[in-house]
């Protein structure tokens, strides 16, 4: 039982540390380095047209690219 409690306490400390790091940095959570784009896919679903949020994101990225060039 003591091993279980010690392990549980360690996991709680890790989760607490991760949540504090998230709160302090105020940075949104992100996926892994590769993700679905590393598979050659642009989106998860097979929709013929992207959703409104993705359209806005694409437009913002295009504006950033235009400012850089």
C-alpha positions in Angstrom: 0.0 0.0 0.0 2.9 2.4 0.7 4.2 1.9 -2.8 0.8 2.7 -4.3 0.5 5.9 -2.2 4.1 7.0 -3.1 3.4 6.4 -6.8 0.1 8.3 -6.6 1.8 11.2 -4.8 4.5 11.3 -7.5 1.9 11.4 -10.3 0.0 14.1 -8.5 3.2 16.2 -8.2 3.9 15.7 -11.9 0.4 16.7 -12.9 0.5 19.7 -10.6 3.9 20.8 -12.1 2.5 20.5 -15.6 -0.6 22.5 -14.8 1.4 25.2 -13.1 3.7 25.4 -16.1 0.7 25.8 -18.4 -0.8 28.5 -16.2 2.4 30.5 -15.9 3.3 30.4 -19.6 -0.3 31.1 -20.8 0.6 29.2 -23.9 -2.0 27.1 -25.7 -1.5 23.3 -25.7 0.0 21.9 -28.8 0.3 18.5 -30.3 3.5 16.7 -31.1 6.0 17.8 -33.7 4.8 15.6 -36.5 1.1 15.0 -36.0 -1.2 14.5 -38.9 0.8 16.8 -41.2 3.7 14.4 -41.2 1.4 11.9 -42.8 0.8 14.2 -45.7 -2.8 15.1 -44.6 -3.9 18.7 -44.3 -7.0 18.0 -42.2 -8.4 15.2 -40.1 -11.8 14.9 -41.8 -12.7 14.1 -45.4 -14.9 17.2 -45.8 -14.8 18.7 -49.3 -14.6 22.2 -47.8 -12.8 23.3 -44.6 -14.8 24.7 -41.6 -15.0 28.4 -40.8 -12.3 28.3 -38.2 -9.8 26.6 -40.6 -10.7 29.2 -43.3 -9.9 32.0 -40.9 -6.6 30.4 -39.9 -5.6 29.9 -43.6 -6.5 33.6 -44.2 -4.3 34.7 -41.3 -1.4 32.6 -42.4 -1.7 34.0 -45.9 -1.7 37.6 -44.5 1.5 36.8 -42.5 3.2 35.4 -45.6 2.3 38.5 -47.6 3.8 40.7 -44.8 7.0 38.7 -44.8 7.5 38.9 -48.5 
